[in-house]
Amino acid sequence: MEISNSDQQLIDLKPTSHRKIIELVEEAGIDVSDWANFKGGAEKASMNPKYCYEWFFEDKPENITVLNLWFDNCEVLDGVVVQKLNMRQAAEELKGIKKRRAYNMDFSLQNAARLKTAVRVIICDENPKLKKEGEKSTADRRHLDPINWFIKEYDGDGNCILQRGEIAAPYIDQFTLRELEIIQPEKIESTSFVYPRSKAVRDQVLFRAKGSCEHCGEKGFRTNSGALYLESHHIIPLSEEGIDHISNVIALCPNHHREAHFSENASALRTAFLSKVSS
């Protein structure tokens, strides 16, 4: 039977060998020297209960986060491996140190989502042959995923979707396409002025529009990357002392963007655009 791409991704991700947590955390780039500071000493550092039972590990100065995730909770969604979890909800059902671990992990996920930083993931699995009936799950197979994970979604209720691999931008504009160009056309010397445009402002406007022209409501077309394409437009041009701020930028379909520049109704469109973004 032919194996689907989704099944193959999960097969490749499944850990097959036993690795100690301390080894994998160190491999991810986190200093583990403090693990030896307990009664077992360096010889039994891997068994230090202060660390070995934790669900995540952080090195804040180096901006490294390592999560322990169960393989069985991984799934393939839209062609990529993800894991859905809600550690805040889990904390409400736990007590003692496990409640603390769940809340701390949730806080770490919030930070990663806010800063859009990568996280490293230790994939954990159990050997069903070694598990006795009625016993809790125990990870005896682990490996550090060489591919970074990212927070795809995190909402106000703590629902989180972790995605394996880079997350493509959901919305892009004409300037994004230029930034992504690999082969540059032959450069011609020019004396024209170029006004800098903030990528952060453009991104905020594109997310505000959510893929639809803010004038006519028409959905942008989907690009090869899967992102929806619209064009960002400074309502009052920068050349006319317009500001580079979300209050002066609107996301338009290509047709209305050209119309805003060249049509006989350009002045009326400018008024309509300013009214739209102010609301």
C-alpha atoms as a printed R data frame, in Angstrom:
    type eleno elety resid chain resno       x      y       z
1   ATOM     1    CA   MET     A     1   0.000  0.000   0.000
2   ATOM     2    CA   GLU     A     2   1.300  3.453  -0.943
3   ATOM     3    CA   ILE     A     3   2.032  5.671   2.063
4   ATOM     4    CA   SER     A     4   0.501  9.152   1.921
5   ATOM     5    CA   ASN     A     5   2.655 12.238   2.404
6   ATOM     6    CA   SER     A     6   0.852 12.969   5.695
7   ATOM     7    CA   ASP     A     7   1.532  9.489   7.053
8   ATOM     8    CA   GLN     A     8   5.159  9.689   5.932
9   ATOM     9    CA   GLN     A     9   5.662 12.956   7.810
10  ATOM    10    CA   LEU     A    10   4.452 11.338  11.019
11  ATOM    11    CA   ILE     A    11   6.524  8.205  10.419
12  ATOM    12    CA   ASP     A    12   9.639 10.349   9.997
13  ATOM    13    CA   LEU     A    13   8.828 12.266  13.190
14  ATOM    14    CA   LYS     A    14   8.250  9.244  15.433
15  ATOM    15    CA   PRO     A    15  11.195  8.707  17.826
16  ATOM    16    CA   THR     A    16  12.778  5.260  17.710
17  ATOM    17    CA   SER     A    17  15.589  5.518  20.264
18  ATOM    18    CA   HIS     A    18  15.914  6.422  23.927
19  ATOM    19    CA   ARG     A    19  17.689  9.680  24.672
20  ATOM    20    CA   LYS     A    20  17.983 11.335  28.057
21  ATOM    21    CA   ILE     A    21  16.245 14.675  28.522
22  ATOM    22    CA   ILE     A    22  19.466 16.319  29.694
23  ATOM    23    CA   GLU     A    23  21.230 15.283  26.472
24  ATOM    24    CA   LEU     A    24  18.499 16.691  24.262
25  ATOM    25    CA   VAL     A    25  18.160 19.943  26.200
26  ATOM    26    CA   GLU     A    26  21.909 20.482  25.931
27  ATOM    27    CA   GLU     A    27  21.791 19.600  22.227
28  ATOM    28    CA   ALA     A    28  19.186 22.350  21.796
29  ATOM    29    CA   GLY     A    29  21.700 24.872  23.146
30  ATOM    30    CA   ILE     A    30  20.653 25.262  26.792
31  ATOM    31    CA   ASP     A    31  23.294 25.203  29.538
32  ATOM    32    CA   VAL     A    32  22.660 22.127  31.735
33  ATOM    33    CA   SER     A    33  25.569 22.571  34.175
34  ATOM    34    CA   ASP     A    34  23.178 23.291  37.059
35  ATOM    35    CA   TRP     A    35  21.622 19.836  36.692
36  ATOM    36    CA   ALA     A    36  24.556 18.443  38.692
37  ATOM    37    CA   ASN     A    37  23.788 20.672  41.683
38  ATOM    38    CA   PHE     A    38  21.863 18.150  43.794
39  ATOM    39    CA   LYS     A    39  22.663 15.230  46.069
40  ATOM    40    CA   GLY     A    40  23.208 12.866  43.147
41  ATOM    41    CA   GLY     A    41  25.977 15.059  41.753
42  ATOM    42    CA   ALA     A    42  27.296 15.078  38.209
43  ATOM    43    CA   GLU     A    43  27.068 11.282  37.906
44  ATOM    44    CA   LYS     A    44  23.278 11.384  38.234
45  ATOM    45    CA   ALA     A    45  22.653 14.865  36.817
46  ATOM    46    CA   SER     A    46  20.159 13.486  34.308
47  ATOM    47    CA   MET     A    47  17.940 12.373  37.215
48  ATOM    48    CA   ASN     A    48  17.793 15.755  38.972
49  ATOM    49    CA   PRO     A    49  14.049 16.046  39.799
50  ATOM    50    CA   LYS     A    50  14.271 19.847  39.570
51  ATOM    51    CA   TYR     A    51  14.723 19.462  35.797
52  ATOM    52    CA   CYS     A    52  14.135 15.958  34.450
53  ATOM    53    CA   TYR     A    53  10.350 16.007  34.950
54  ATOM    54    CA   GLU     A    54   9.797 19.493  33.507
55  ATOM    55    CA   TRP     A    55   7.612 19.950  30.436
56  ATOM    56    CA   PHE     A    56   9.624 22.795  28.921
57  ATOM    57    CA   PHE     A    57  13.005 24.465  29.295
58  ATOM    58    CA   GLU     A    58  14.126 28.035  28.653
59  ATOM    59    CA   ASP     A    59  17.266 30.066  28.235
60  ATOM    60    CA   LYS     A    60  15.861 33.595  28.185
61  ATOM    61    CA   PRO     A    61  19.135 35.458  27.467
62  ATOM    62    CA   GLU     A    62  19.725 33.200  24.437
63  ATOM    63    CA   ASN     A    63  16.007 33.170  23.538
64  ATOM    64    CA   ILE     A    64  15.844 29.361  23.438
65  ATOM    65    CA   THR     A    65  12.662 27.471  24.325
66  ATOM    66    CA   VAL     A    66  12.450 23.678  24.335
67  ATOM    67    CA   LEU     A    67   9.116 21.864  24.677
68  ATOM    68    CA   ASN     A    68   8.360 18.230  25.453
69  ATOM    69    CA   LEU     A    69   5.505 17.093  23.192
70  ATOM    70    CA   TRP     A    70   3.857 13.697  22.867
71  ATOM    71    CA   PHE     A    71   4.110 12.115  19.428
72  ATOM    72    CA   ASP     A    72   0.565 10.723  19.657
73  ATOM    73    CA   ASN     A    73  -0.826 14.277  19.839
74  ATOM    74    CA   CYS     A    74   0.758 15.285  16.532
75  ATOM    75    CA   GLU     A    75  -1.389 15.472  13.404
76  ATOM    76    CA   VAL     A    76  -1.091 16.710   9.849
77  ATOM    77    CA   LEU     A    77  -3.173 19.771   9.014
78  ATOM    78    CA   ASP     A    78  -3.077 21.388   5.557
79  ATOM    79    CA   GLY     A    79   0.035 19.405   4.716
80  ATOM    80    CA   VAL     A    80   2.104 20.278   7.790
81  ATOM    81    CA   VAL     A    81   2.597 18.636  11.184
82  ATOM    82    CA   VAL     A    82   0.877 20.479  14.027
83  ATOM    83    CA   GLN     A    83  -0.042 19.906  17.636
84  ATOM    84    CA   LYS     A    84  -3.047 21.505  19.315
85  ATOM    85    CA   LEU     A    85  -2.924 22.129  23.037
86  ATOM    86    CA   ASN     A    86  -4.316 24.344  25.764
87  ATOM    87    CA   MET     A    87  -2.012 24.368  28.769
88  ATOM    88    CA   ARG     A    88  -4.117 26.963  30.581
89  ATOM    89    CA   GLN     A    89  -7.126 24.655  30.451
90  ATOM    90    CA   ALA     A    90  -4.951 21.698  31.434
91  ATOM    91    CA   ALA     A    91  -3.714 23.629  34.483
92  ATOM    92    CA   GLU     A    92  -7.265 24.048  35.743
93  ATOM    93    CA   GLU     A    93  -7.602 20.263  35.934
94  ATOM    94    CA   LEU     A    94  -4.254 19.661  37.647
95  ATOM    95    CA   LYS     A    95  -2.897 20.157  41.138
96  ATOM    96    CA   GLY     A    96   0.411 20.956  42.786
97  ATOM    97    CA   ILE     A    97   3.580 20.982  40.778
98  ATOM    98    CA   LYS     A    98   1.824 19.809  37.589
99  ATOM    99    CA   LYS     A    99  -0.474 22.851  37.753
100 ATOM   100    CA   ARG     A   100   2.615 25.083  38.020
101 ATOM   101    CA   ARG     A   101   4.275 23.338  35.090
102 ATOM   102    CA   ALA     A   102   1.190 23.763  32.916
103 ATOM   103    CA   TYR     A   103   0.812 27.473  33.713
104 ATOM   104    CA   ASN     A   104   4.529 28.115  33.144
105 ATOM   105    CA   MET     A   105   4.417 26.296  29.808
106 ATOM   106    CA   ASP     A   106   1.376 28.351  28.788
107 ATOM   107    CA   PHE     A   107   3.247 31.557  29.635
108 ATOM   108    CA   SER     A   108   6.196 30.385  27.532
109 ATOM   109    CA   LEU     A   109   3.865 29.680  24.591
110 ATOM   110    CA   GLN     A   110   2.366 33.165  24.939
111 ATOM   111    CA   ASN     A   111   5.835 34.707  24.724
112 ATOM   112    CA   ALA     A   112   6.761 32.655  21.669
113 ATOM   113    CA   ALA     A   113   3.495 33.663  19.983
114 ATOM   114    CA   ARG     A   114   3.940 37.351  20.823
115 ATOM   115    CA   LEU     A   115   7.578 37.484  19.722
116 ATOM   116    CA   LYS     A   116   7.045 35.092  16.778
117 ATOM   117    CA   THR     A   117  10.121 33.131  17.867
118 ATOM   118    CA   ALA     A   118  10.977 29.549  17.016
119 ATOM   119    CA   VAL     A   119  10.802 26.788  19.609
120 ATOM   120    CA   ARG     A   120  12.662 23.485  19.702
121 ATOM   121    CA   VAL     A   121  10.640 20.359  20.315
122 ATOM   122    CA   ILE     A   122  11.562 17.086  21.985
123 ATOM   123    CA   ILE     A   123   9.219 14.435  20.588
124 ATOM   124    CA   CYS     A   124   8.312 11.870  23.233
125 ATOM   125    CA   ASP     A   125   6.768  8.441  22.757
126 ATOM   126    CA   GLU     A   126   6.250  5.307  24.807
127 ATOM   127    CA   ASN     A   127   6.959  1.702  24.015
128 ATOM   128    CA   PRO     A   128   3.586 -0.062  24.457
129 ATOM   129    CA   LYS     A   129   5.396 -3.355  25.010
130 ATOM   130    CA   LEU     A   130   6.901 -1.963  28.215
131 ATOM   131    CA   LYS     A   131   3.724 -0.384  29.573
132 ATOM   132    CA   LYS     A   132   1.688 -2.388  32.038
133 ATOM   133    CA   GLU     A   133  -2.088 -2.117  32.145
134 ATOM   134    CA   GLY     A   134  -3.298  0.779  34.285
135 ATOM   135    CA   GLU     A   135   0.075  2.538  34.378
136 ATOM   136    CA   LYS     A   136   0.451  6.159  33.309
137 ATOM   137    CA   SER     A   137   2.243  6.958  30.072
138 ATOM   138    CA   THR     A   138   6.010  7.150  30.402
139 ATOM   139    CA   ALA     A   139   8.282  8.443  27.665
140 ATOM   140    CA   ASP     A   140  11.001  5.928  26.903
141 ATOM   141    CA   ARG     A   141  11.658  7.097  23.343
142 ATOM   142    CA   ARG     A   142  12.692 10.666  22.634
143 ATOM   143    CA   HIS     A   143  14.504 12.734  20.080
144 ATOM   144    CA   LEU     A   144  15.097 16.416  19.410
145 ATOM   145    CA   ASP     A   145  13.354 17.463  16.213
146 ATOM   146    CA   PRO     A   146  15.992 19.137  13.994
147 ATOM   147    CA   ILE     A   147  13.262 21.347  12.494
148 ATOM   148    CA   ASN     A   148  12.070 24.430  14.384
149 ATOM   149    CA   TRP     A   149   8.434 24.769  15.404
150 ATOM   150    CA   PHE     A   150   6.407 27.991  15.532
151 ATOM   151    CA   ILE     A   151   3.177 29.161  17.133
152 ATOM   152    CA   LYS     A   152   0.647 29.206  14.304
153 ATOM   153    CA   GLU     A   153  -2.263 30.354  16.474
154 ATOM   154    CA   TYR     A   154  -2.759 31.395  20.085
155 ATOM   155    CA   ASP     A   155  -6.063 32.881  21.228
156 ATOM   156    CA   GLY     A   156  -7.292 34.619  24.354
157 ATOM   157    CA   ASP     A   157  -8.581 31.352  25.814
158 ATOM   158    CA   GLY     A   158  -5.170 29.674  25.646
159 ATOM   159    CA   ASN     A   159  -5.909 27.528  22.587
160 ATOM   160    CA   CYS     A   160  -2.595 27.035  20.827
161 ATOM   161    CA   ILE     A   161  -1.578 25.443  17.541
162 ATOM   162    CA   LEU     A   162   2.111 24.647  17.191
163 ATOM   163    CA   GLN     A   163   3.338 24.116  13.640
164 ATOM   164    CA   ARG     A   164   6.431 22.230  12.561
165 ATOM   165    CA   GLY     A   165   8.424 24.466  10.221
166 ATOM   166    CA   GLU     A   166   8.250 28.081   9.116
167 ATOM   167    CA   ILE     A   167   4.855 29.741   8.873
168 ATOM   168    CA   ALA     A   168   4.231 31.478   5.582
169 ATOM   169    CA   ALA     A   169   2.811 34.995   5.752
170 ATOM   170    CA   PRO     A   170  -0.984 34.773   5.261
171 ATOM   171    CA   TYR     A   171  -1.125 38.128   3.450
172 ATOM   172    CA   ILE     A   172   1.387 39.841   1.170
173 ATOM   173    CA   ASP     A   173   1.543 42.992  -0.927
174 ATOM   174    CA   GLN     A   174   3.494 44.279  -3.913
175 ATOM   175    CA   PHE     A   175   6.494 45.227  -1.770
176 ATOM   176    CA   THR     A   176   6.639 41.740  -0.218
177 ATOM   177    CA   LEU     A   177   6.910 40.238  -3.689
178 ATOM   178    CA   ARG     A   178   9.834 42.515  -4.476
179 ATOM   179    CA   GLU     A   179  11.541 41.526  -1.210
180 ATOM   180    CA   LEU     A   180  11.113 37.850  -2.113
181 ATOM   181    CA   GLU     A   181  12.595 38.185  -5.596
182 ATOM   182    CA   ILE     A   182  15.657 35.943  -5.961
183 ATOM   183    CA   ILE     A   183  16.680 36.926  -9.467
184 ATOM   184    CA   GLN     A   184  17.134 40.660  -9.693
185 ATOM   185    CA   PRO     A   185  16.473 42.376 -13.026
186 ATOM   186    CA   GLU     A   186  19.246 44.374 -14.608
187 ATOM   187    CA   LYS     A   187  19.657 47.580 -12.596
188 ATOM   188    CA   ILE     A   188  19.336 50.887 -14.402
189 ATOM   189    CA   GLU     A   189  20.732 54.041 -12.838
190 ATOM   190    CA   SER     A   190  17.950 56.368 -11.760
191 ATOM   191    CA   THR     A   191  17.749 59.798 -10.120
192 ATOM   192    CA   SER     A   192  14.207 59.365  -8.781
193 ATOM   193    CA   PHE     A   193  13.494 59.562  -5.058
194 ATOM   194    CA   VAL     A   194  12.288 56.504  -3.135
195 ATOM   195    CA   TYR     A   195  10.294 56.977   0.063
196 ATOM   196    CA   PRO     A   196  10.886 54.333   2.757
197 ATOM   197    CA   ARG     A   197   7.826 52.337   3.785
198 ATOM   198    CA   SER     A   198   7.578 50.513   7.093
199 ATOM   199    CA   LYS     A   199   7.034 46.765   6.742
200 ATOM   200    CA   ALA     A   200   5.408 46.748  10.187
201 ATOM   201    CA   VAL     A   201   2.812 49.284   9.016
202 ATOM   202    CA   ARG     A   202   2.117 47.322   5.835
203 ATOM   203    CA   ASP     A   203   1.763 44.069   7.778
204 ATOM   204    CA   GLN     A   204  -0.694 45.647  10.245
205 ATOM   205    CA   VAL     A   205  -2.823 46.960   7.388
206 ATOM   206    CA   LEU     A   206  -2.813 43.602   5.585
207 ATOM   207    CA   PHE     A   207  -3.892 41.823   8.773
208 ATOM   208    CA   ARG     A   208  -6.582 44.450   9.300
209 ATOM   209    CA   ALA     A   209  -7.933 43.735   5.800
210 ATOM   210    CA   LYS     A   210  -7.758 39.955   6.301
211 ATOM   211    CA   GLY     A   211  -7.239 39.340   2.597
212 ATOM   212    CA   SER     A   212 -10.125 41.472   1.278
213 ATOM   213    CA   CYS     A   213  -9.935 44.830  -0.502
214 ATOM   214    CA   GLU     A   214 -10.861 47.469   2.069
215 ATOM   215    CA   HIS     A   215 -12.762 49.419  -0.593
216 ATOM   216    CA   CYS     A   216 -14.825 46.866  -2.519
217 ATOM   217    CA   GLY     A   217 -14.525 43.780  -0.300
218 ATOM   218    CA   GLU     A   218 -13.171 41.593  -3.109
219 ATOM   219    CA   LYS     A   219 -10.863 38.795  -1.938
220 ATOM   220    CA   GLY     A   220  -7.268 39.060  -3.071
221 ATOM   221    CA   PHE     A   221  -5.916 36.291  -5.268
222 ATOM   222    CA   ARG     A   222  -3.968 33.441  -3.685
223 ATOM   223    CA   THR     A   223  -0.265 33.304  -4.512
224 ATOM   224    CA   ASN     A   224   1.979 30.260  -4.940
225 ATOM   225    CA   SER     A   225   2.907 30.459  -1.256
226 ATOM   226    CA   GLY     A   226  -0.763 30.287  -0.267
227 ATOM   227    CA   ALA     A   227  -0.854 33.922   0.884
228 ATOM   228    CA   LEU     A   228  -3.625 36.291  -0.200
229 ATOM   229    CA   TYR     A   229  -2.366 39.196  -2.298
230 ATOM   230    CA   LEU     A   230  -3.504 42.807  -1.925
231 ATOM   231    CA   GLU     A   231  -1.692 46.066  -2.582
232 ATOM   232    CA   SER     A   232  -0.893 48.557   0.156
233 ATOM   233    CA   HIS     A   233  -1.589 52.174  -0.758
234 ATOM   234    CA   HIS     A   234  -0.719 55.434   0.994
235 ATOM   235    CA   ILE     A   235  -3.942 57.430   0.793
236 ATOM   236    CA   ILE     A   236  -2.160 60.752   1.084
237 ATOM   237    CA   PRO     A   237   1.099 60.079  -0.778
238 ATOM   238    CA   LEU     A   238   4.376 60.304   1.084
239 ATOM   239    CA   SER     A   239   5.456 62.823  -1.551
240 ATOM   240    CA   GLU     A   240   2.610 65.059  -0.321
241 ATOM   241    CA   GLU     A   241   3.701 64.786   3.320
242 ATOM   242    CA   GLY     A   242   1.397 61.855   4.006
243 ATOM   243    CA   ILE     A   243   2.431 59.820   7.049
244 ATOM   244    CA   ASP     A   244   3.623 56.206   6.998
245 ATOM   245    CA   HIS     A   245   1.023 55.025   9.517
246 ATOM   246    CA   ILE     A   246  -1.902 52.609   9.463
247 ATOM   247    CA   SER     A   247  -4.267 55.620   9.566
248 ATOM   248    CA   ASN     A   248  -2.973 56.622   6.122
249 ATOM   249    CA   VAL     A   249  -2.540 53.198   4.492
250 ATOM   250    CA   ILE     A   250  -5.254 51.020   2.987
251 ATOM   251    CA   ALA     A   251  -5.158 47.514   1.448
252 ATOM   252    CA   LEU     A   252  -6.663 47.433  -2.037
253 ATOM   253    CA   CYS     A   253  -7.247 44.980  -4.853
254 ATOM   254    CA   PRO     A   254  -4.928 45.729  -7.828
255 ATOM   255    CA   ASN     A   255  -7.793 47.237  -9.826
256 ATOM   256    CA   HIS     A   256  -8.747 49.816  -7.192
257 ATOM   257    CA   HIS     A   257  -5.094 50.542  -6.458
258 ATOM   258    CA   ARG     A   258  -4.525 51.526 -10.099
259 ATOM   259    CA   GLU     A   259  -7.800 53.460 -10.044
260 ATOM   260    CA   ALA     A   260  -6.647 55.376  -6.958
261 ATOM   261    CA   HIS     A   261  -3.572 56.520  -8.864
262 ATOM   262    CA   PHE     A   262  -4.858 57.131 -12.366
263 ATOM   263    CA   SER     A   263  -8.643 57.462 -12.541
264 ATOM   264    CA   GLU     A   264 -10.633 60.655 -12.866
265 ATOM   265    CA   ASN     A   265 -12.277 59.683  -9.567
266 ATOM   266    CA   ALA     A   266  -8.974 59.611  -7.652
267 ATOM   267    CA   SER     A   267  -9.931 62.562  -5.443
268 ATOM   268    CA   ALA     A   268 -13.275 61.013  -4.450
269 ATOM   269    CA   LEU     A   269 -11.564 57.684  -3.778
270 ATOM   270    CA   ARG     A   270  -9.041 59.392  -1.496
271 ATOM   271    CA   THR     A   271 -11.886 60.828   0.574
272 ATOM   272    CA   ALA     A   272 -13.626 57.439   0.721
273 ATOM   273    CA   PHE     A   273 -10.406 55.686   1.739
274 ATOM   274    CA   LEU     A   274  -9.711 58.148   4.565
275 ATOM   275    CA   SER     A   275 -13.246 57.667   5.848
276 ATOM   276    CA   LYS     A   276 -12.863 53.879   5.664
277 ATOM   277    CA   VAL     A   277  -9.606 53.633   7.642
278 ATOM   278    CA   SER     A   278 -10.758 56.158  10.240
279 ATOM   279    CA   SER     A   279 -13.756 53.952  11.011
